[in-house]
């Protein structure tokens, strides 16, 4: 391996997850604003994820590289929607407590993984 190449799998994992985290923050922030304003349902009750995946793929195929609302690449939005479906289907969603959603059991940064 050449100089500067990471050989530690934990370092590589952290590097990749930090990069993904940075990109997903963009799409998450934009979507959160829309959910808080009532434009979108909670992410774990949103039945538009599959259609949105194809919409974001189409935008990318047509040459869009930056979403005008979030600043994220359209494929980041597609990935976000894929992750939302996966989390919902595996039960990895907030637990409701007296109509308040519990968001305390998730990592705050890639180092916590």
HELIX and SHEET records of a PDB file:
HELIX    1   1 UNK A    9  UNK A   36  1                                  28    
HELIX    2   2 UNK A   43  UNK A   45  5                                   3    
HELIX    3   3 UNK A   49  UNK A   61  1                                  13    
HELIX    4   4 UNK A   74  UNK A   90  1                                  17    
HELIX    5   5 UNK A  110  UNK A  112  5                                   3    
SHEET    1   A 2 UNK A  95  UNK A  97  0                                        
SHEET    2   A 2 UNK A 100  UNK A 102 -1                                        
END                                                                             
